[in-house]
């Protein structure tokens, strides 16, 4: 289950610059400059001053997860959930529980999230992913449909349903929902790559090529480049595919040699 690794930030105060910077604001600056240890210290200081700051606790939990302090992160997520309604903490805690093999607990937490956040699609499509892993495809489809009903403008809900339909060779191959997702998530590089995969499976390689190129234009990524090579070969553009493959191999070798 994918975690929500989005650091929640504060809006900069436009008032007098004489106002003292809070530890939370300082933490954001540390994160932006990749000073993660200092960011953790600032967030811990913020929580000592303002223990009701759910966003600070959530950000600190994410940073702790990144250094494999999952037990401490879990405690912070649990505190957030017990203190107030905080969907990102519920989602990340469900992912932690799944990593630990506690699938039933993860399901119960996500089901609770669907009740507390009735207009949010995320808990529904994450439940669908768990149902699919258990082999319960009928339940997975219903949960994906529930995600769309909860939030008809959630592009990720469309993308998850499209990808499911594509991988399971369902009628339409996910093309309709994939197109809708690409319109709602036009600046999301991984989303364009997933849409490219959906198009490639449907033998629409000309369109898949465009999707992969859109993804790479937003965020160059080796996995997407490899998919681009595969698609070019499917289209018979072997010379171009070989050129990109050589560049990709050289880049990967350079990264390995570092």
Buried (B, 14 or more C-beta within 10 A) or exposed (E): BEBBEEBBBEEEEEEEEEEEEBBBBBBBEBBEEEBBEBBBBBBBBBBEEEEEBBBBBBBBBBBBBEEEBBEEBBBBBBBBBEBEEBBBBBBBBBBBBBEEEBBEBBBEBBBBBBEBBEEBBBBBBBBBBBBBEEEBBEBBBBBBBBBBEBBEEBBBBBBBBBBBBBBEEBEEBBBBBBBBBBEBBEEBBBBBBBBBBBBBBBEBBEBBBBBBBBBBEBEEBEEBBBBBBBBBBBBEBEEBBEEBBEEBEEEEEEEEEE
